[in-house]
Amino acid sequence: MKMTLETINATVVQGFNRSERCPRDTRITQLVFPVLYTLVFLTGILLNTLALWTFIHIPSTSTFIVYLKNTLVADLVMTLMLPFKILSDSHLGPWQLRAFVCRFSAVMFYETMYIGIMLLGLIAFDRFLKIIRPFGKYFIKKPMFAKIVSTLIWFLMFLISLPNMILNNKAATPSSVKKCASLKGPLGLRWHQVVNYICQFIFWIVFVLMLLFYMVIAAKVYSSYKKFRSKDSKNKRVKGKVFVVVAVFFLCFAPFHFARIPYTHSQTNNTTDCRQENQLFIAKETTLFLAATNICMDPLIYIFLCKKFTERLPCMKWRKTTTSSQEHCTSQTENITLG
């Protein structure tokens, strides 16, 4: 066991030392991405503050609402971490800010991102149950179950992320903060690698389950369409709205995790040349930006699938024809199974 740990340490440190000899091309991340992140931040803070005001006035009467509220909290925390990333990446803040990003805000950003991924999986599971067993009475369909599961997710992700904050314990200097790994000792580097594997596992589990859930949902939608295709087109549009969850998940999170596999491999593989490593770094940063846009995309789920939410929005009250076709946040997708 000792030899195994020492081997892991050597591999991680070797990969890190190699990355020191292969400087990253930060022109795009220093000039372009801060502007894009600023736009996402301004849009996200506006949408999520409005959503927060709206959800405060909606009681947690269903599992769906509980999951949506927890998703909103995760999005708000993610949004509030963006200014630190923007100032740090654009080199507009002092070098001490970079140390704060490495030790706290970046960790919180990733923590809430994976909380959001798991909550999207639970929302998809909730929609799945509403379609397969719309009238079933199970404990997993009660708000208390959703509150317990959501609390466990927050607690477990906090426990996983906390060592990444504590083990960033090396002295911060203007030179060492250029790469967050410089602030980690061997144990911190090893734990960071373990967390990467855990997060990848979380994503791919949710990814597979999401595919399975929506294959069944798509079959139900198609069956219902064939049976009632003589109905008006509005009914078909309402049924199609259920797919906004899987659309948000795949557009925001799938590219980042597809890009992160070769990027992580390049960090510990001595055969990757500097040019390819920089290309993978840009790909990782680009797809990370797509993941961050999730804070602007999640409100689409609230609007398309929750009537109580749209009823509380002042700017949406006039859209009577849209809201009348939705259910009171227990799922409009139940209609798919009624035929």
FENGI-V418914 format. One record per residue. N is the residue number from 1. OMEGA is omega as a letter, one per 30 degrees, with the letter a starting at -180 (none if undefined). BURIAL is + if it has 24 or more other C-alpha atoms within 12 Angstrom, else -. D_CENTER is the distance of its C-alpha to the mean C-alpha in Angstrom with 2 decimals. Layout:
BEGIN
n=N omega=OMEGA burial=BURIAL d_center=D_CENTER
n=N omega=OMEGA burial=BURIAL d_center=D_CENTER
END
This chain:
BEGIN
n=1 omega=l burial=- d_center=34.65
n=2 omega=l burial=- d_center=35.61
n=3 omega=l burial=- d_center=36.00
n=4 omega=l burial=- d_center=32.58
n=5 omega=l burial=- d_center=30.90
n=6 omega=l burial=- d_center=33.10
n=7 omega=l burial=- d_center=32.24
n=8 omega=l burial=- d_center=28.49
n=9 omega=a burial=+ d_center=29.19
n=10 omega=a burial=- d_center=31.43
n=11 omega=a burial=- d_center=28.99
n=12 omega=a burial=+ d_center=26.16
n=13 omega=l burial=+ d_center=28.66
n=14 omega=l burial=- d_center=30.37
n=15 omega=l burial=+ d_center=27.24
n=16 omega=l burial=+ d_center=26.53
n=17 omega=l burial=- d_center=30.19
n=18 omega=l burial=+ d_center=30.15
n=19 omega=l burial=+ d_center=27.22
n=20 omega=l burial=- d_center=29.43
n=21 omega=a burial=- d_center=32.13
n=22 omega=a burial=- d_center=29.85
n=23 omega=l burial=- d_center=28.79
n=24 omega=l burial=+ d_center=25.69
n=25 omega=a burial=- d_center=26.23
n=26 omega=a burial=- d_center=24.36
n=27 omega=a burial=- d_center=26.02
n=28 omega=a burial=- d_center=23.10
n=29 omega=a burial=+ d_center=20.56
n=30 omega=a burial=- d_center=23.18
n=31 omega=a burial=- d_center=24.34
n=32 omega=a burial=- d_center=22.03
n=33 omega=l burial=+ d_center=18.44
n=34 omega=l burial=+ d_center=19.37
n=35 omega=a burial=- d_center=20.76
n=36 omega=l burial=+ d_center=17.76
n=37 omega=l burial=+ d_center=15.43
n=38 omega=l burial=+ d_center=18.14
n=39 omega=l burial=- d_center=18.02
n=40 omega=l burial=+ d_center=14.28
n=41 omega=a burial=+ d_center=14.97
n=42 omega=l burial=- d_center=18.04
n=43 omega=a burial=+ d_center=16.59
n=44 omega=a burial=+ d_center=13.56
n=45 omega=l burial=+ d_center=16.02
n=46 omega=a burial=- d_center=18.41
n=47 omega=a burial=+ d_center=16.32
n=48 omega=l burial=+ d_center=14.61
n=49 omega=l burial=+ d_center=18.01
n=50 omega=l burial=+ d_center=19.64
n=51 omega=l burial=+ d_center=17.29
n=52 omega=l burial=+ d_center=17.96
n=53 omega=a burial=- d_center=21.66
n=54 omega=a burial=+ d_center=21.54
n=55 omega=l burial=+ d_center=19.88
n=56 omega=a burial=- d_center=22.32
n=57 omega=l burial=- d_center=25.02
n=58 omega=l burial=+ d_center=23.60
n=59 omega=a burial=- d_center=24.53
n=60 omega=a burial=+ d_center=22.29
n=61 omega=l burial=+ d_center=24.55
n=62 omega=l burial=+ d_center=22.26
n=63 omega=a burial=+ d_center=19.39
n=64 omega=a burial=+ d_center=17.53
n=65 omega=l burial=+ d_center=18.00
n=66 omega=l burial=+ d_center=17.01
n=67 omega=l burial=+ d_center=13.58
n=68 omega=a burial=+ d_center=13.19
n=69 omega=l burial=+ d_center=14.49
n=70 omega=l burial=+ d_center=12.21
n=71 omega=l burial=+ d_center=9.13
n=72 omega=l burial=+ d_center=11.21
n=73 omega=l burial=+ d_center=11.99
n=74 omega=l burial=+ d_center=8.56
n=75 omega=l burial=+ d_center=8.20
n=76 omega=l burial=+ d_center=11.78
n=77 omega=l burial=+ d_center=11.54
n=78 omega=a burial=+ d_center=9.01
n=79 omega=a burial=+ d_center=11.55
n=80 omega=l burial=+ d_center=14.44
n=81 omega=a burial=+ d_center=13.59
n=82 omega=a burial=+ d_center=13.84
n=83 omega=l burial=+ d_center=17.66
n=84 omega=l burial=+ d_center=18.26
n=85 omega=a burial=+ d_center=16.56
n=86 omega=a burial=+ d_center=18.51
n=87 omega=a burial=+ d_center=21.76
n=88 omega=a burial=+ d_center=21.43
n=89 omega=a burial=+ d_center=20.67
n=90 omega=a burial=+ d_center=23.41
n=91 omega=l burial=- d_center=25.80
n=92 omega=l burial=- d_center=26.72
n=93 omega=l burial=- d_center=26.40
n=94 omega=a burial=- d_center=28.57
n=95 omega=l burial=+ d_center=27.86
n=96 omega=l burial=- d_center=27.27
n=97 omega=l burial=+ d_center=24.09
n=98 omega=l burial=+ d_center=22.77
n=99 omega=l burial=+ d_center=23.64
n=100 omega=l burial=+ d_center=21.71
n=101 omega=a burial=+ d_center=18.57
n=102 omega=a burial=+ d_center=19.10
n=103 omega=a burial=+ d_center=19.94
n=104 omega=a burial=+ d_center=17.67
n=105 omega=l burial=+ d_center=15.32
n=106 omega=l burial=+ d_center=13.57
n=107 omega=l burial=+ d_center=13.30
n=108 omega=l burial=+ d_center=11.88
n=109 omega=a burial=+ d_center=9.29
n=110 omega=l burial=+ d_center=8.08
n=111 omega=a burial=+ d_center=8.89
n=112 omega=l burial=+ d_center=6.92
n=113 omega=a burial=+ d_center=3.59
n=114 omega=l burial=+ d_center=5.15
n=115 omega=l burial=+ d_center=6.70
n=116 omega=l burial=+ d_center=4.35
n=117 omega=l burial=+ d_center=4.42
n=118 omega=l burial=+ d_center=7.97
n=119 omega=l burial=+ d_center=8.70
n=120 omega=l burial=+ d_center=8.18
n=121 omega=l burial=+ d_center=10.45
n=122 omega=l burial=+ d_center=12.75
n=123 omega=l burial=+ d_center=13.03
n=124 omega=l burial=+ d_center=14.02
n=125 omega=l burial=+ d_center=16.39
n=126 omega=l burial=+ d_center=17.79
n=127 omega=l burial=+ d_center=18.61
n=128 omega=l burial=+ d_center=20.08
n=129 omega=a burial=+ d_center=22.35
n=130 omega=a burial=+ d_center=23.46
n=131 omega=a burial=+ d_center=24.71
n=132 omega=a burial=+ d_center=26.22
n=133 omega=a burial=- d_center=27.71
n=134 omega=a burial=- d_center=27.69
n=135 omega=a burial=- d_center=30.58
n=136 omega=l burial=- d_center=29.93
n=137 omega=a burial=- d_center=29.99
n=138 omega=l burial=- d_center=27.81
n=139 omega=a burial=- d_center=26.49
n=140 omega=l burial=- d_center=22.93
n=141 omega=l burial=+ d_center=23.32
n=142 omega=a burial=+ d_center=24.37
n=143 omega=a burial=+ d_center=22.43
n=144 omega=l burial=- d_center=23.52
n=145 omega=a burial=- d_center=21.78
n=146 omega=l burial=+ d_center=18.42
n=147 omega=l burial=+ d_center=19.11
n=148 omega=a burial=- d_center=20.08
n=149 omega=a burial=+ d_center=17.12
n=150 omega=l burial=+ d_center=14.64
n=151 omega=l burial=- d_center=16.88
n=152 omega=l burial=- d_center=16.99
n=153 omega=l burial=+ d_center=13.25
n=154 omega=a burial=+ d_center=13.33
n=155 omega=a burial=- d_center=16.60
n=156 omega=l burial=- d_center=15.84
n=157 omega=l burial=+ d_center=12.81
n=158 omega=l burial=+ d_center=15.19
n=159 omega=l burial=- d_center=17.94
n=160 omega=a burial=+ d_center=16.14
n=161 omega=a burial=+ d_center=15.12
n=162 omega=l burial=+ d_center=18.50
n=163 omega=l burial=+ d_center=20.58
n=164 omega=l burial=+ d_center=18.62
n=165 omega=a burial=+ d_center=19.87
n=166 omega=a burial=- d_center=23.31
n=167 omega=l burial=+ d_center=24.03
n=168 omega=a burial=+ d_center=23.55
n=169 omega=l burial=+ d_center=27.18
n=170 omega=a burial=- d_center=29.19
n=171 omega=a burial=- d_center=31.01
n=172 omega=l burial=+ d_center=29.21
n=173 omega=l burial=- d_center=31.33
n=174 omega=a burial=- d_center=30.96
n=175 omega=a burial=- d_center=31.02
n=176 omega=a burial=- d_center=28.79
n=177 omega=l burial=+ d_center=25.78
n=178 omega=l burial=+ d_center=25.52
n=179 omega=a burial=+ d_center=23.44
n=180 omega=a burial=+ d_center=21.49
n=181 omega=l burial=+ d_center=22.91
n=182 omega=a burial=+ d_center=26.32
n=183 omega=a burial=+ d_center=25.66
n=184 omega=l burial=+ d_center=25.05
n=185 omega=l burial=+ d_center=27.95
n=186 omega=l burial=+ d_center=28.26
n=187 omega=l burial=+ d_center=26.68
n=188 omega=l burial=+ d_center=23.71
n=189 omega=a burial=+ d_center=23.27
n=190 omega=l burial=+ d_center=23.62
n=191 omega=l burial=+ d_center=21.09
n=192 omega=l burial=+ d_center=18.55
n=193 omega=l burial=+ d_center=19.28
n=194 omega=l burial=- d_center=19.00
n=195 omega=l burial=+ d_center=15.53
n=196 omega=l burial=+ d_center=14.50
n=197 omega=l burial=- d_center=16.09
n=198 omega=a burial=- d_center=14.53
n=199 omega=l burial=+ d_center=10.90
n=200 omega=l burial=+ d_center=12.20
n=201 omega=l burial=- d_center=13.91
n=202 omega=a burial=+ d_center=11.04
n=203 omega=a burial=+ d_center=9.27
n=204 omega=l burial=+ d_center=12.77
n=205 omega=l burial=- d_center=13.88
n=206 omega=l burial=+ d_center=11.28
n=207 omega=a burial=+ d_center=12.06
n=208 omega=a burial=- d_center=15.74
n=209 omega=l burial=+ d_center=15.75
n=210 omega=l burial=+ d_center=14.00
n=211 omega=a burial=+ d_center=16.76
n=212 omega=a burial=- d_center=19.40
n=213 omega=a burial=+ d_center=18.56
n=214 omega=l burial=+ d_center=18.62
n=215 omega=l burial=- d_center=21.69
n=216 omega=l burial=+ d_center=23.46
n=217 omega=l burial=+ d_center=22.27
n=218 omega=l burial=+ d_center=23.42
n=219 omega=l burial=- d_center=26.70
n=220 omega=l burial=+ d_center=27.23
n=221 omega=a burial=+ d_center=26.59
n=222 omega=l burial=- d_center=29.02
n=223 omega=l burial=- d_center=31.55
n=224 omega=l burial=+ d_center=31.48
n=225 omega=l burial=+ d_center=31.86
n=226 omega=a burial=- d_center=34.86
n=227 omega=a burial=- d_center=36.45
n=228 omega=a burial=- d_center=36.06
n=229 omega=l burial=- d_center=35.94
n=230 omega=a burial=- d_center=38.94
n=231 omega=a burial=- d_center=36.87
n=232 omega=a burial=- d_center=35.68
n=233 omega=a burial=- d_center=32.73
n=234 omega=l burial=- d_center=30.89
n=235 omega=l burial=+ d_center=30.33
n=236 omega=l burial=+ d_center=28.75
n=237 omega=l burial=- d_center=26.34
n=238 omega=l burial=+ d_center=25.31
n=239 omega=a burial=+ d_center=24.69
n=240 omega=a burial=+ d_center=22.61
n=241 omega=a burial=+ d_center=20.17
n=242 omega=a burial=+ d_center=18.68
n=243 omega=l burial=+ d_center=17.07
n=244 omega=a burial=+ d_center=14.81
n=245 omega=a burial=+ d_center=12.10
n=246 omega=l burial=+ d_center=12.40
n=247 omega=l burial=+ d_center=12.85
n=248 omega=a burial=+ d_center=9.60
n=249 omega=a burial=+ d_center=7.82
n=250 omega=a burial=+ d_center=10.37
n=251 omega=a burial=+ d_center=10.77
n=252 omega=a burial=+ d_center=7.44
n=253 omega=a burial=+ d_center=6.35
n=254 omega=a burial=+ d_center=9.92
n=255 omega=a burial=+ d_center=11.81
n=256 omega=a burial=+ d_center=10.20
n=257 omega=l burial=+ d_center=10.96
n=258 omega=a burial=+ d_center=14.26
n=259 omega=a burial=+ d_center=15.19
n=260 omega=a burial=+ d_center=14.37
n=261 omega=l burial=+ d_center=16.94
n=262 omega=l burial=- d_center=19.93
n=263 omega=l burial=+ d_center=18.88
n=264 omega=l burial=+ d_center=18.84
n=265 omega=a burial=+ d_center=22.05
n=266 omega=a burial=+ d_center=23.63
n=267 omega=a burial=+ d_center=23.22
n=268 omega=a burial=+ d_center=25.41
n=269 omega=a burial=- d_center=27.62
n=270 omega=a burial=- d_center=30.82
n=271 omega=a burial=- d_center=31.54
n=272 omega=l burial=- d_center=28.83
n=273 omega=a burial=- d_center=30.66
n=274 omega=a burial=- d_center=29.56
n=275 omega=l burial=- d_center=29.19
n=276 omega=l burial=- d_center=26.82
n=277 omega=l burial=+ d_center=24.85
n=278 omega=l burial=+ d_center=24.44
n=279 omega=l burial=- d_center=23.42
n=280 omega=l burial=+ d_center=20.68
n=281 omega=l burial=+ d_center=19.60
n=282 omega=l burial=+ d_center=19.51
n=283 omega=l burial=+ d_center=17.57
n=284 omega=a burial=+ d_center=14.91
n=285 omega=l burial=+ d_center=14.86
n=286 omega=a burial=+ d_center=14.89
n=287 omega=l burial=+ d_center=11.93
n=288 omega=l burial=+ d_center=10.01
n=289 omega=l burial=+ d_center=11.18
n=290 omega=l burial=+ d_center=9.93
n=291 omega=a burial=+ d_center=6.27
n=292 omega=l burial=+ d_center=7.43
n=293 omega=l burial=+ d_center=9.10
n=294 omega=a burial=+ d_center=6.38
n=295 omega=l burial=+ d_center=8.17
n=296 omega=a burial=+ d_center=11.22
n=297 omega=a burial=+ d_center=10.46
n=298 omega=l burial=+ d_center=9.62
n=299 omega=l burial=+ d_center=13.23
n=300 omega=l burial=+ d_center=14.54
n=301 omega=l burial=+ d_center=13.78
n=302 omega=a burial=+ d_center=15.73
n=303 omega=a burial=+ d_center=18.48
n=304 omega=a burial=+ d_center=19.03
n=305 omega=a burial=+ d_center=18.91
n=306 omega=a burial=+ d_center=20.20
n=307 omega=a burial=+ d_center=23.78
n=308 omega=l burial=+ d_center=24.04
n=309 omega=a burial=+ d_center=21.29
n=310 omega=l burial=+ d_center=23.11
n=311 omega=a burial=+ d_center=26.40
n=312 omega=l burial=+ d_center=25.44
n=313 omega=l burial=+ d_center=24.36
n=314 omega=a burial=- d_center=27.60
n=315 omega=a burial=- d_center=26.73
n=316 omega=a burial=- d_center=26.07
n=317 omega=a burial=- d_center=29.14
n=318 omega=a burial=- d_center=31.32
n=319 omega=a burial=- d_center=29.40
n=320 omega=a burial=- d_center=31.44
n=321 omega=l burial=- d_center=31.38
n=322 omega=a burial=+ d_center=27.60
n=323 omega=a burial=+ d_center=27.15
n=324 omega=a burial=- d_center=30.18
n=325 omega=a burial=+ d_center=28.57
n=326 omega=l burial=+ d_center=25.65
n=327 omega=a burial=+ d_center=25.89
n=328 omega=l burial=+ d_center=25.45
n=329 omega=l burial=+ d_center=21.86
n=330 omega=l burial=+ d_center=23.04
n=331 omega=l burial=+ d_center=22.08
n=332 omega=a burial=+ d_center=23.99
n=333 omega=l burial=+ d_center=23.44
n=334 omega=a burial=+ d_center=26.25
n=335 omega=a burial=+ d_center=28.65
n=336 omega=a burial=+ d_center=27.96
n=337 omega=a burial=+ d_center=29.72
n=338 omega=a burial=- d_center=32.67
n=339 omega=none burial=- d_center=34.69
END
